[in-house]
Amino acid sequence: MIGWSRSVLSLRDLQYAFASAVRDGDDASAIAPFVFANGLDPARRIAIYANNVGENSLATLEAGFPVLLRLAGRDWFRQTGADYLRRHPSPSGNLHYLGACLP
């Protein structure tokens, strides 16, 4: 949740900072002041979210490329998938397009 008593960012800037922290692994300190701790360090909350996004993205690639997964092996595929996701972040929330550039 956003802490409005802290310095104010535009919604666009707040979303961009959050996406950068989650998707690109950017420093979470820019967005941490806007995340309520609620018993857990804000940077840790962001890291958990980033891990979930990463794992779900890799699972989506595995589901979309089962033959490549079987031929190359899971370890290779996950490393290649992680590299691919860094180089080709999805511009869409639609998971159907996530692996469009992988072949």
C-alpha beads as a LAMMPS data file, in Angstrom:
LAMMPS data file: protein, C-alpha beads

103 atoms
102 bonds

1 atom types
1 bond types

-500.0 500.0 xlo xhi
-500.0 500.0 ylo yhi
-500.0 500.0 zlo zhi

Masses

1 110.0

Atoms # bond

1 1 1 0.000 0.000 0.000
2 1 1 1.044 3.536 -0.612
3 1 1 1.949 5.737 2.317
4 1 1 0.551 9.111 1.314
5 1 1 2.101 10.880 4.295
6 1 1 5.506 10.350 2.713
7 1 1 6.831 12.433 -0.184
8 1 1 4.429 12.257 -3.084
9 1 1 5.206 10.701 -6.446
10 1 1 2.845 10.747 -9.374
11 1 1 1.016 7.473 -9.877
12 1 1 2.968 6.957 -13.101
13 1 1 6.316 7.453 -11.351
14 1 1 5.260 5.190 -8.485
15 1 1 4.234 2.435 -10.898
16 1 1 7.425 2.830 -12.917
17 1 1 9.604 2.603 -9.797
18 1 1 7.720 -0.476 -8.612
19 1 1 7.975 -2.176 -12.019
20 1 1 11.691 -1.379 -12.198
21 1 1 12.272 -2.843 -8.749
22 1 1 10.260 -5.977 -9.524
23 1 1 11.060 -6.650 -13.172
24 1 1 14.529 -5.184 -13.586
25 1 1 15.885 -5.755 -10.092
26 1 1 16.481 -2.040 -9.599
27 1 1 17.202 -0.791 -6.114
28 1 1 14.007 -1.135 -4.092
29 1 1 14.957 1.803 -1.866
30 1 1 13.248 4.224 -4.289
31 1 1 9.885 2.551 -3.782
32 1 1 10.313 1.190 -0.233
33 1 1 9.103 4.390 1.493
34 1 1 5.736 3.916 -0.230
35 1 1 5.261 0.327 0.971
36 1 1 3.782 -0.313 4.409
37 1 1 5.985 -2.598 6.470
38 1 1 3.173 -4.352 8.368
39 1 1 5.681 -6.600 10.142
40 1 1 7.984 -7.165 7.175
41 1 1 10.689 -4.898 5.784
42 1 1 9.369 -3.104 2.654
43 1 1 12.419 -4.116 0.608
44 1 1 11.746 -7.745 1.578
45 1 1 8.097 -7.406 0.506
46 1 1 9.237 -6.122 -2.891
47 1 1 11.786 -8.947 -3.183
48 1 1 9.058 -11.530 -2.517
49 1 1 6.883 -9.977 -5.209
50 1 1 9.832 -9.909 -7.641
51 1 1 10.559 -13.580 -6.951
52 1 1 6.920 -14.515 -7.593
53 1 1 6.870 -12.576 -10.869
54 1 1 10.122 -14.231 -11.959
55 1 1 9.011 -17.748 -11.060
56 1 1 5.622 -17.305 -12.726
57 1 1 7.294 -15.959 -15.852
58 1 1 9.670 -18.936 -15.990
59 1 1 6.768 -21.344 -15.450
60 1 1 4.940 -19.664 -18.335
61 1 1 7.961 -20.118 -20.598
62 1 1 8.250 -23.763 -19.534
63 1 1 4.591 -24.329 -20.399
64 1 1 5.033 -22.608 -23.759
65 1 1 8.192 -24.461 -24.790
66 1 1 7.877 -28.002 -23.399
67 1 1 9.968 -29.624 -26.148
68 1 1 12.873 -27.225 -25.616
69 1 1 12.592 -27.818 -21.873
70 1 1 12.785 -31.588 -22.373
71 1 1 15.632 -31.442 -24.887
72 1 1 17.837 -28.955 -23.047
73 1 1 17.003 -29.814 -19.447
74 1 1 15.434 -27.759 -16.696
75 1 1 18.616 -26.108 -15.383
76 1 1 19.651 -24.854 -18.820
77 1 1 16.134 -23.790 -19.676
78 1 1 15.666 -21.806 -16.450
79 1 1 18.980 -19.995 -16.920
80 1 1 18.220 -19.260 -20.564
81 1 1 14.685 -18.214 -19.618
82 1 1 15.954 -15.824 -16.950
83 1 1 18.413 -14.291 -19.436
84 1 1 15.652 -14.025 -22.024
85 1 1 13.285 -12.307 -19.580
86 1 1 15.951 -9.725 -18.695
87 1 1 16.633 -8.986 -22.372
88 1 1 13.013 -9.121 -23.529
89 1 1 10.709 -7.887 -20.768
90 1 1 7.102 -8.309 -21.736
91 1 1 5.392 -5.059 -22.719
92 1 1 2.049 -6.700 -21.971
93 1 1 0.340 -8.220 -18.979
94 1 1 -0.888 -10.981 -21.282
95 1 1 1.224 -14.081 -20.645
96 1 1 0.500 -15.428 -24.131
97 1 1 3.097 -13.014 -25.539
98 1 1 5.783 -13.645 -22.947
99 1 1 7.922 -15.949 -25.099
100 1 1 7.292 -14.271 -28.452
101 1 1 11.001 -13.555 -29.105
102 1 1 12.377 -16.795 -27.605
103 1 1 12.339 -18.987 -30.743

Bonds

1 1 1 2
2 1 2 3
3 1 3 4
4 1 4 5
5 1 5 6
6 1 6 7
7 1 7 8
8 1 8 9
9 1 9 10
10 1 10 11
11 1 11 12
12 1 12 13
13 1 13 14
14 1 14 15
15 1 15 16
16 1 16 17
17 1 17 18
18 1 18 19
19 1 19 20
20 1 20 21
21 1 21 22
22 1 22 23
23 1 23 24
24 1 24 25
25 1 25 26
26 1 26 27
27 1 27 28
28 1 28 29
29 1 29 30
30 1 30 31
31 1 31 32
32 1 32 33
33 1 33 34
34 1 34 35
35 1 35 36
36 1 36 37
37 1 37 38
38 1 38 39
39 1 39 40
40 1 40 41
41 1 41 42
42 1 42 43
43 1 43 44
44 1 44 45
45 1 45 46
46 1 46 47
47 1 47 48
48 1 48 49
49 1 49 50
50 1 50 51
51 1 51 52
52 1 52 53
53 1 53 54
54 1 54 55
55 1 55 56
56 1 56 57
57 1 57 58
58 1 58 59
59 1 59 60
60 1 60 61
61 1 61 62
62 1 62 63
63 1 63 64
64 1 64 65
65 1 65 66
66 1 66 67
67 1 67 68
68 1 68 69
69 1 69 70
70 1 70 71
71 1 71 72
72 1 72 73
73 1 73 74
74 1 74 75
75 1 75 76
76 1 76 77
77 1 77 78
78 1 78 79
79 1 79 80
80 1 80 81
81 1 81 82
82 1 82 83
83 1 83 84
84 1 84 85
85 1 85 86
86 1 86 87
87 1 87 88
88 1 88 89
89 1 89 90
90 1 90 91
91 1 91 92
92 1 92 93
93 1 93 94
94 1 94 95
95 1 95 96
96 1 96 97
97 1 97 98
98 1 98 99
99 1 99 100
100 1 100 101
101 1 101 102
102 1 102 103
